[in-house]
């Protein structure tokens, strides 16, 4: 049995809790360092999850026992931090989005290739038992040929619960870039590479008010549209209608429906790892429920798949190439809304096969 891969984490904010809860339970990886600009926060997270060391980013990158670095920084510095990780000779797992623009994403992937390293990227919710059960159903033909899809993410906005939500309304975020990766990644898994986008956008308010935490009542600026509606084409006959919104008083989120020549499947929330699917056939009055089949873990599963892929010499499922294509789709939605014209998407990505039903990120392998 090979030794666990050493993992370091950069960024000890809210999302690090979900990663650390799982990564410290997975046998194929071992978290060895937590870094943050706030050294006390890094130390607190390390202590809470039994990680032996914490400190600065430079200290993490200098360690010889760290093979993969999980980049949980804010979107504006994802690419820059990714380059620093690669320069230190380590593989990258990045939170989404991979970068703020296509050239930055391409440069990061080229840097990794030149160094013989890997870049993988969230979301890894698509590797969860819920979505994988649905994707296996689509792959085996349960709805015939998949042709169209509908997705909805409609919420009032995260400022009511997030203690520091300003970055979610800044360049590189908004509902399109913050939540869009979950939905578009799922669509690419189900329908293949996207080819063209048309879209519209709006902004309901130019400022928002923090609703909880020590900064409650503070007003901050909204820098990006808070609603995008898109028509995404995926090749001959395949398309999706998708909305991403922080301006709905009536919350309706987590909805993904894929329609095919023989039926329709409603997938679970793409921002979760579990959940049943509902399969509808033509002429049926009730759906067939497809219970999620597979391991019930959360964030960090993609880090394990990256580690196993490096070890086994295969392409990781949550690859940087997939994330770069998803970013191209999101940028095309933004640009189509700004210009009022359809935007072609030049990039493509290889189809991603569903995971086998018995895949388990917590299993010791190798």
Buried (B, 14 or more C-beta within 10 A) or exposed (E): EEEBBBBBBBBBBEBBBEBBBBBBEBBBBBBBBBBBEEBEBBBBBBEBBEBEBBBBBEBBBEBEBBBBBBBBBBBBBBBEBBBBBBEBEBBBBBBBBBBBBBEBBBBBBEBBEEEEBBBBBBBBBBBBBBBBBBBBBBBEEBBBEBBBBBBBBBBBBBBBEBEBBBBBBBEBBBBBBBBBBBBBBBBBBBBBBBBBBBBBBEBBEEEBBBBEEEBEEBEBEBBBBBBBBBBBBBEEEBBBBBBBBBBBEEEEBBBBBBBBEEBBBBBBBBBBBBBBBBBBBEEEEEBBEBEBEBBEBBBBBBBBBBBBBBEEEEEBBBBBBBBBBBBBBBBBBBBBBEEEEBBEBEBBBEEBEBBEEEBBBBEEBE
